[in-house]
């Protein structure tokens, strides 16, 4: 095993262990076999440290194999996100071989490639990216992945194909109907539910929300928060009034009590936060 392969293998163990997924062999293999540098363009790279961007000393890919956020479009605050956070999310999504996956907010395709690895050659990944230059880079980067199709498109409008898992990498103030309606029986939607941005444009701190449709499609849908998260905003998936409600709800510190998502019914006393046509409940 050469030095870079060794670093990738260690990186996979580091990330999976920190995410509580040390025994997830398929997740370990996906991180170990996906060359992060292939998706981030030529180095040196700018990584986040203490709220500031720090440039790596050289274009040595070894610098990418640590738990760092890497800037891919600094003018738009777009990054290749924190590996441990994504490992937490991918472990919770529990993607099986042969499943149909939607990746919304694919960036330049690194985590799309890991999704493609997890679902395998009998599965498929439909990746969506609204930024034209990033979508073009993702198409090029993923051109050798036969089970991936990249679309340049806004995912907040129009229908989406049916999916077993939907992974959203942009902050929304609601679980959009177009996402929920695309879930197959036993389907999982995981997205960052986030309040308003902070002054200066930095994303507000919300949390990753996992929603699961029952095998028979019955309501309500199971819902739980996984971990805190900061993501750039999902275009068309935000509402200022709901963002303010979410800010107050997250401040209470009781997000761990959320158990289900209700749709098109009036909120009751178990409501944690309510938006238009949906609400999160602390009851099953």
ABEGO torsion letter per residue (X at the ends): XBAAAAAAAAAAAAAAAAAGAAABAAAAAAAAABBAAAAAEBOBBBBBBGGBBBBBABABAAAABBBBBBBABAAAGBBBBBAAAAAAAAAAAGBBBGBBBBBBGAEAGAAAAAAAAAAEAABBBBBBBABAAAAAAAAAAAAABAABBBBBBBAABEBBBBBABBBBABBBABBBAAAAAABBBGBBBBBBBBBBBBBGGBBBBBBBBBBBBBAAGBOBBBBBBABBBBBBBBBGABBAAAAAAAAAAAAAGAAAABABBBBGBBBBAABABBBBGBBBBABX
